[in-house]
Amino acid sequence: MASKEKRTQPITVAGEVKMTYFERLHPWCIIKLLPNCQRIVVARFRRRRDADDHFRVLQRFVKEFTFVIVFDIPPKPTLPKE
């Protein structure tokens, strides 16, 4: 499990956060909302249907937290200003 966590950590290059290959292949995320506008990615999925199914299970069994589904797309590359 630790190796999976390492793959999902964002990569910072020249001060800009890049998505990992795993994150690009799994754009559908379930986010757990926390106080003070914080959030945690609970799981990532390739298909929306898989995310919806997992979301329903979380809603049923973990009622004390709020979860949302988001489509996490990679940021557009920015060109350096001249």
GUGU-316427 format. One record per atom (N, C-alpha, C): atom name; x, y, z; chain; residue in one letter. Coordinates in steps of 0.05 Angstrom, whole numbers, padded with zeros to 5 digits. Layout:
BEGIN
+------+--------+--------+--------+-------+------+
! atom !   east !  north !     up ! kette ! rest !
+------+--------+--------+--------+-------+------+
!   CA !      X !      Y !      Z !     A !    A !
...
+------+--------+--------+--------+-------+------+
// end
This chain:
BEGIN
+------+--------+--------+--------+-------+------+
! atom !   east !  north !     up ! kette ! rest !
+------+--------+--------+--------+-------+------+
!    N !  00016 ! -00024 !  00000 !     A !    M !
!   CA !  00000 !  00000 !  00000 !     A !    M !
!    C !  00017 !  00025 !  00000 !     A !    M !
!    N !  00040 !  00024 !  00013 !     A !    A !
!   CA !  00057 !  00048 !  00014 !     A !    A !
!    C !  00067 !  00055 ! -00014 !     A !    A !
!    N !  00072 !  00036 ! -00032 !     A !    S !
!   CA !  00081 !  00042 ! -00059 !     A !    S !
!    C !  00059 !  00056 ! -00074 !     A !    S !
!    N !  00034 !  00049 ! -00069 !     A !    K !
!   CA !  00011 !  00063 ! -00083 !     A !    K !
!    C !  00010 !  00092 ! -00074 !     A !    K !
!    N !  00014 !  00097 ! -00048 !     A !    E !
!   CA !  00013 !  00124 ! -00038 !     A !    E !
!    C !  00036 !  00141 ! -00050 !     A !    E !
!    N !  00059 !  00129 ! -00055 !     A !    K !
!   CA !  00081 !  00144 ! -00067 !     A !    K !
!    C !  00074 !  00151 ! -00096 !     A !    K !
!    N !  00060 !  00134 ! -00110 !     A !    R !
!   CA !  00053 !  00140 ! -00138 !     A !    R !
!    C !  00033 !  00163 ! -00140 !     A !    R !
!    N !  00016 !  00166 ! -00120 !     A !    T !
!   CA ! -00004 !  00187 ! -00122 !     A !    T !
!    C !  00005 !  00214 ! -00111 !     A !    T !
!    N !  00029 !  00216 ! -00101 !     A !    Q !
!   CA !  00039 !  00242 ! -00091 !     A !    Q !
!    C !  00045 !  00260 ! -00115 !     A !    Q !
!    N !  00037 !  00285 ! -00114 !     A !    P !
!   CA !  00042 !  00303 ! -00136 !     A !    P !
!    C !  00072 !  00309 ! -00138 !     A !    P !
!    N !  00080 !  00314 ! -00162 !     A !    I !
!   CA !  00108 !  00321 ! -00168 !     A !    I !
!    C !  00111 !  00351 ! -00172 !     A !    I !
!    N !  00130 !  00363 ! -00159 !     A !    T !
!   CA !  00134 !  00392 ! -00163 !     A !    T !
!    C !  00159 !  00396 ! -00180 !     A !    T !
!    N !  00155 !  00410 ! -00202 !     A !    V !
!   CA !  00177 !  00416 ! -00221 !     A !    V !
!    C !  00178 !  00446 ! -00224 !     A !    V !
!    N !  00200 !  00459 ! -00217 !     A !    A !
!   CA !  00203 !  00488 ! -00220 !     A !    A !
!    C !  00181 !  00503 ! -00206 !     A !    A !
!    N !  00173 !  00494 ! -00182 !     A !    G !
!   CA !  00152 !  00507 ! -00167 !     A !    G !
!    C !  00124 !  00502 ! -00177 !     A !    G !
!    N !  00120 !  00485 ! -00197 !     A !    E !
!   CA !  00094 !  00479 ! -00208 !     A !    E !
!    C !  00087 !  00450 ! -00202 !     A !    E !
!    N !  00063 !  00445 ! -00193 !     A !    V !
!   CA !  00054 !  00418 ! -00186 !     A !    V !
!    C !  00045 !  00404 ! -00211 !     A !    V !
!    N !  00056 !  00380 ! -00216 !     A !    K !
!   CA !  00049 !  00363 ! -00239 !     A !    K !
!    C !  00034 !  00339 ! -00229 !     A !    K !
!    N !  00016 !  00329 ! -00246 !     A !    M !
!   CA !  00001 !  00304 ! -00239 !     A !    M !
!    C !  00019 !  00280 ! -00247 !     A !    M !
!    N !  00017 !  00259 ! -00230 !     A !    T !
!   CA !  00031 !  00235 ! -00236 !     A !    T !
!    C !  00016 !  00219 ! -00258 !     A !    T !
!    N !  00030 !  00199 ! -00269 !     A !    Y !
!   CA !  00018 !  00183 ! -00290 !     A !    Y !
!    C ! -00007 !  00169 ! -00279 !     A !    Y !
!    N ! -00006 !  00159 ! -00255 !     A !    F !
!   CA ! -00029 !  00146 ! -00243 !     A !    F !
!    C ! -00053 !  00165 ! -00241 !     A !    F !
!    N ! -00048 !  00190 ! -00232 !     A !    E !
!   CA ! -00069 !  00210 ! -00230 !     A !    E !
!    C ! -00081 !  00217 ! -00257 !     A !    E !
!    N ! -00065 !  00218 ! -00277 !     A !    R !
!   CA ! -00076 !  00224 ! -00304 !     A !    R !
!    C ! -00093 !  00201 ! -00314 !     A !    R !
!    N ! -00087 !  00176 ! -00307 !     A !    L !
!   CA ! -00103 !  00154 ! -00316 !     A !    L !
!    C ! -00128 !  00150 ! -00299 !     A !    L !
!    N ! -00130 !  00163 ! -00276 !     A !    H !
!   CA ! -00153 !  00160 ! -00258 !     A !    H !
!    C ! -00163 !  00188 ! -00251 !     A !    H !
!    N ! -00177 !  00201 ! -00269 !     A !    P !
!   CA ! -00185 !  00229 ! -00264 !     A !    P !
!    C ! -00208 !  00233 ! -00245 !     A !    P !
!    N ! -00225 !  00213 ! -00241 !     A !    W !
!   CA ! -00248 !  00215 ! -00224 !     A !    W !
!    C ! -00240 !  00211 ! -00195 !     A !    W !
!    N ! -00245 !  00230 ! -00178 !     A !    C !
!   CA ! -00236 !  00229 ! -00150 !     A !    C !
!    C ! -00260 !  00231 ! -00131 !     A !    C !
!    N ! -00258 !  00217 ! -00109 !     A !    I !
!   CA ! -00276 !  00222 ! -00086 !     A !    I !
!    C ! -00260 !  00238 ! -00066 !     A !    I !
!    N ! -00271 !  00260 ! -00058 !     A !    I !
!   CA ! -00258 !  00279 ! -00040 !     A !    I !
!    C ! -00273 !  00279 ! -00013 !     A !    I !
!    N ! -00259 !  00277 !  00009 !     A !    K !
!   CA ! -00271 !  00280 !  00036 !     A !    K !
!    C ! -00266 !  00308 !  00044 !     A !    K !
!    N ! -00288 !  00323 !  00049 !     A !    L !
!   CA ! -00287 !  00351 !  00057 !     A !    L !
!    C ! -00282 !  00353 !  00087 !     A !    L !
!    N ! -00262 !  00370 !  00095 !     A !    L !
!   CA ! -00255 !  00374 !  00122 !     A !    L !
!    C ! -00259 !  00403 !  00130 !     A !    L !
!    N ! -00258 !  00409 !  00156 !     A !    P !
!   CA ! -00262 !  00437 !  00165 !     A !    P !
!    C ! -00240 !  00455 !  00154 !     A !    P !
!    N ! -00245 !  00481 !  00154 !     A !    N !
!   CA ! -00225 !  00501 !  00145 !     A !    N !
!    C ! -00218 !  00498 !  00116 !     A !    N !
!    N ! -00237 !  00490 !  00099 !     A !    C !
!   CA ! -00233 !  00488 !  00070 !     A !    C !
!    C ! -00211 !  00468 !  00062 !     A !    C !
!    N ! -00206 !  00448 !  00079 !     A !    Q !
!   CA ! -00186 !  00427 !  00073 !     A !    Q !
!    C ! -00201 !  00404 !  00060 !     A !    Q !
!    N ! -00185 !  00387 !  00046 !     A !    R !
!   CA ! -00197 !  00364 !  00033 !     A !    R !
!    C ! -00176 !  00342 !  00031 !     A !    R !
!    N ! -00186 !  00317 !  00028 !     A !    I !
!   CA ! -00168 !  00294 !  00024 !     A !    I !
!    C ! -00180 !  00277 !  00002 !     A !    I !
!    N ! -00162 !  00269 ! -00017 !     A !    V !
!   CA ! -00170 !  00250 ! -00038 !     A !    V !
!    C ! -00172 !  00222 ! -00026 !     A !    V !
!    N ! -00196 !  00211 ! -00025 !     A !    V !
!   CA ! -00201 !  00185 ! -00014 !     A !    V !
!    C ! -00194 !  00163 ! -00034 !     A !    V !
!    N ! -00203 !  00167 ! -00059 !     A !    A !
!   CA ! -00198 !  00146 ! -00079 !     A !    A !
!    C ! -00199 !  00159 ! -00107 !     A !    A !
!    N ! -00186 !  00146 ! -00126 !     A !    R !
!   CA ! -00185 !  00155 ! -00154 !     A !    R !
!    C ! -00195 !  00132 ! -00171 !     A !    R !
!    N ! -00210 !  00140 ! -00193 !     A !    F !
!   CA ! -00222 !  00119 ! -00211 !     A !    F !
!    C ! -00219 !  00128 ! -00240 !     A !    F !
!    N ! -00218 !  00108 ! -00257 !     A !    R !
!   CA ! -00217 !  00114 ! -00286 !     A !    R !
!    C ! -00244 !  00121 ! -00297 !     A !    R !
!    N ! -00265 !  00109 ! -00286 !     A !    R !
!   CA ! -00293 !  00114 ! -00296 !     A !    R !
!    C ! -00311 !  00126 ! -00275 !     A !    R !
!    N ! -00328 !  00144 ! -00285 !     A !    R !
!   CA ! -00347 !  00158 ! -00267 !     A !    R !
!    C ! -00365 !  00137 ! -00253 !     A !    R !
!    N ! -00374 !  00117 ! -00267 !     A !    R !
!   CA ! -00391 !  00097 ! -00255 !     A !    R !
!    C ! -00378 !  00084 ! -00231 !     A !    R !
!    N ! -00353 !  00077 ! -00232 !     A !    D !
!   CA ! -00339 !  00066 ! -00210 !     A !    D !
!    C ! -00338 !  00085 ! -00186 !     A !    D !
!    N ! -00333 !  00110 ! -00192 !     A !    A !
!   CA ! -00333 !  00131 ! -00171 !     A !    A !
!    C ! -00360 !  00133 ! -00158 !     A !    A !
!    N ! -00381 !  00133 ! -00174 !     A !    D !
!   CA ! -00408 !  00135 ! -00163 !     A !    D !
!    C ! -00415 !  00112 ! -00145 !     A !    D !
!    N ! -00407 !  00088 ! -00153 !     A !    D !
!   CA ! -00413 !  00064 ! -00137 !     A !    D !
!    C ! -00398 !  00065 ! -00110 !     A !    D !
!    N ! -00373 !  00073 ! -00110 !     A !    H !
!   CA ! -00358 !  00076 ! -00086 !     A !    H !
!    C ! -00369 !  00098 ! -00068 !     A !    H !
!    N ! -00377 !  00120 ! -00081 !     A !    F !
!   CA ! -00389 !  00143 ! -00067 !     A !    F !
!    C ! -00414 !  00135 ! -00051 !     A !    F !
!    N ! -00431 !  00119 ! -00064 !     A !    R !
!   CA ! -00456 !  00110 ! -00051 !     A !    R !
!    C ! -00449 !  00092 ! -00026 !     A !    R !
!    N ! -00429 !  00076 ! -00028 !     A !    V !
!   CA ! -00421 !  00059 ! -00005 !     A !    V !
!    C ! -00411 !  00077 !  00017 !     A !    V !
!    N ! -00395 !  00097 !  00011 !     A !    L !
!   CA ! -00384 !  00115 !  00031 !     A !    L !
!    C ! -00407 !  00130 !  00045 !     A !    L !
!    N ! -00426 !  00140 !  00029 !     A !    Q !
!   CA ! -00449 !  00155 !  00040 !     A !    Q !
!    C ! -00465 !  00137 !  00060 !     A !    Q !
!    N ! -00467 !  00112 !  00053 !     A !    R !
!   CA ! -00483 !  00094 !  00070 !     A !    R !
!    C ! -00469 !  00087 !  00096 !     A !    R !
!    N ! -00443 !  00082 !  00095 !     A !    F !
!   CA ! -00429 !  00072 !  00118 !     A !    F !
!    C ! -00413 !  00093 !  00134 !     A !    F !
!    N ! -00407 !  00116 !  00122 !     A !    V !
!   CA ! -00391 !  00137 !  00135 !     A !    V !
!    C ! -00408 !  00162 !  00135 !     A !    V !
!    N ! -00426 !  00164 !  00154 !     A !    K !
!   CA ! -00445 !  00186 !  00153 !     A !    K !
!    C ! -00435 !  00212 !  00167 !     A !    K !
!    N ! -00413 !  00210 !  00182 !     A !    E !
!   CA ! -00403 !  00233 !  00196 !     A !    E !
!    C ! -00386 !  00252 !  00179 !     A !    E !
!    N ! -00379 !  00244 !  00154 !     A !    F !
!   CA ! -00363 !  00261 !  00136 !     A !    F !
!    C ! -00379 !  00267 !  00110 !     A !    F !
!    N ! -00371 !  00288 !  00097 !     A !    T !
!   CA ! -00383 !  00295 !  00071 !     A !    T !
!    C ! -00363 !  00288 !  00049 !     A !    T !
!    N ! -00373 !  00275 !  00029 !     A !    F !
!   CA ! -00356 !  00267 !  00006 !     A !    F !
!    C ! -00368 !  00279 ! -00020 !     A !    F !
!    N ! -00351 !  00285 ! -00039 !     A !    V !
!   CA ! -00359 !  00295 ! -00065 !     A !    V !
!    C ! -00343 !  00281 ! -00086 !     A !    V !
!    N ! -00354 !  00280 ! -00110 !     A !    I !
!   CA ! -00340 !  00269 ! -00134 !     A !    I !
!    C ! -00331 !  00292 ! -00151 !     A !    I !
!    N ! -00306 !  00291 ! -00159 !     A !    V !
!   CA ! -00295 !  00312 ! -00177 !     A !    V !
!    C ! -00280 !  00299 ! -00200 !     A !    V !
!    N ! -00279 !  00314 ! -00222 !     A !    F !
!   CA ! -00263 !  00306 ! -00245 !     A !    F !
!    C ! -00238 !  00323 ! -00244 !     A !    F !
!    N ! -00215 !  00310 ! -00238 !     A !    D !
!   CA ! -00190 !  00324 ! -00234 !     A !    D !
!    C ! -00174 !  00323 ! -00259 !     A !    D !
!    N ! -00174 !  00344 ! -00275 !     A !    I !
!   CA ! -00159 !  00344 ! -00300 !     A !    I !
!    C ! -00131 !  00357 ! -00296 !     A !    I !
!    N ! -00112 !  00349 ! -00312 !     A !    P !
!   CA ! -00085 !  00361 ! -00308 !     A !    P !
!    C ! -00085 !  00390 ! -00315 !     A !    P !
!    N ! -00069 !  00406 ! -00302 !     A !    P !
!   CA ! -00068 !  00435 ! -00308 !     A !    P !
!    C ! -00056 !  00439 ! -00336 !     A !    P !
!    N ! -00065 !  00461 ! -00348 !     A !    K !
!   CA ! -00054 !  00467 ! -00375 !     A !    K !
!    C ! -00025 !  00477 ! -00371 !     A !    K !
!    N ! -00007 !  00469 ! -00389 !     A !    P !
!   CA !  00020 !  00479 ! -00387 !     A !    P !
!    C !  00021 !  00509 ! -00391 !     A !    P !
!    N !  00037 !  00523 ! -00376 !     A !    T !
!   CA !  00039 !  00552 ! -00379 !     A !    T !
!    C !  00066 !  00558 ! -00393 !     A !    T !
!    N !  00065 !  00577 ! -00410 !     A !    L !
!   CA !  00089 !  00586 ! -00424 !     A !    L !
!    C !  00103 !  00607 ! -00407 !     A !    L !
!    N !  00129 !  00607 ! -00407 !     A !    P !
!   CA !  00144 !  00627 ! -00391 !     A !    P !
!    C !  00139 !  00655 ! -00404 !     A !    P !
!    N !  00136 !  00675 ! -00386 !     A !    K !
!   CA !  00132 !  00702 ! -00396 !     A !    K !
!    C !  00159 !  00714 ! -00404 !     A !    K !
!    N !  00158 !  00729 ! -00425 !     A !    E !
!   CA !  00184 !  00741 ! -00435 !     A !    E !
!    C !  00185 !  00770 ! -00428 !     A !    E !
+------+--------+--------+--------+-------+------+
// end
